[in-house]
Each structure stands twice: as structure tokens, then as C-alpha cells.
Amino acid sequence: MKILKLKKISDADFITGERAIAHMLRKNKKATFEFLIEDAGKKKLRKFGPDNITEELIDQNITISDDVSVQFHSDGSIEMIEGFKEALIRQRSLDQLKKLRKMTKGIDIADRIPDLQKQGANIHYSRNAVDSGIESYEDFQSHNKKFVPSWNLKHLTSPFKGEK
């Protein structure tokens, strides 16, 4: 199932385009919408929102684009599920990986094989990912708080405060 078009009940026109649909749903969380949904080649028009709950859509996960989907809840709320948030590891999981790496240092098969780079092999990036550093979702969010919108129009050298 995929959402093709979206219309807020109070508006006159349908919105098309994956980004525009996602933006409209993020912007108006408590509104009632009319969706044009494609399911197995058939198109159907459905209304959903706090005032108009369609039983057919409850607990359905319908895609908007490759990385964004929508979950419909029984209270009439609509939840956006974005794929990039699940792409980064959480800090707690990263701490568990580091603890495991500390316990298995020297026992791991990658630690026991000889260093091929010293033998002339062209393997410059053969290292353990936990040792070299993994960015967590929390690291990404804290770094993203320093982002300056329209940094290039403000004649800054970097989009992040304090970085060159």
C-alpha cells in the first residue's frame, strides 16, 4: 500500500509528492485528512483523523516513500515512521558493544591474524569498527543542534557553530 495524494479536509486541493505529503502530516498532527491510497493496483479514497476514524486503516503501516511510512492509530492519531532514525545505533547498544570488545580484545579472530598492512598488502582500512569509532544516534542529534540554517547566506565557512 502506498499513499499517492493527500488532502486536508479544510483545504480544496490534493497534495502530491512524497516530501510534500510527509511535510503536511508532520505540520498538522491533529487534523483530519483524505488519503488517495494505492493497494494492489487499485486506488481508494479514505478519510482519517481524530474526527473521522476509518476502521480499515487502524494499525496499518502505509508507505509514502522508500524511507518514510505512516502508522494509523485507533485514537485517530497518525505517526510518521522515518527510516533514517533506525539507521544509527543507540548509545546504550554502542556501550554494550564496547564492553564486549574490551572483553574479547586479543581473542577475536581479527586480532589474531597478522597485520597484512605491514606485509605490503593494500589493506589500509582493515580495523575493528568498534575500535575506530561508531557514531550513535545521540551523537548525531547533539552535533546537529549546532547546525546553522542558511549558513551559506550568512557567509559562514561551516554549517556548524564553532567548526571550520
Residue, then its C-alpha position, 0 to 999 in steps of 0.5 A: m500500500k502506498i499513499l499517492k495524494l493527500k488532502k486536508i479536509s479544510d483545504a480544496d486541493f490534493i497534495t502530491g509528492e512524497r516530501a510534500i505529503a510527509h511535510m503536511l502530516r508532520k505540520n498538522k498532527k491533529a487534523t483530519f485528512e483524505f488519503l488517495i491510497e494505492d493497494a494492489g493496483k487499485k486506488k481508494l479514497r479514505k478519510f482519517g483523523p481524530d474526527n473521522i476514524t476509518e476502521e480499515l486503516i487502524d494499525q496499518n503501516i502505509t508507505i509514502s516513500d522508500d524511507v518514510s511510512v505512516q502508522f494509523h492509530s485507533d485514537g485517530s492519531i497518525e505517526m510518521i515512521e522515518g527510516f533514517k532514525e533506525a539507521l544509527i545505533r543507540q548509545r546504550s547498544l554502542d556501550q554494550l558493544k564496547k564492553l564486549r570488545k574490551m572483553t574479547k580484545g586479543i581473542d577475536i579472530a581479527d586480532r589474531i591474524p597478522d597485520l597484512q598492512k605491514q606485509g605490503a598488502n593494500i589493506h589500509y582500512s582493515r580495523n575493528a569498527v568498534d575500535s575506530g569509532i561508531e557514531s550513535y544516534e545521540d551523537f548525531q542529534s547533539h552535533n546537529k543542534k549546532f547546525v546553522p540554517s542558511w549558513n551559506l547566506k550568512h557567509l559562514t565557512s561551516p554549517f556548524k557553530g564553532e567548526k571550520 
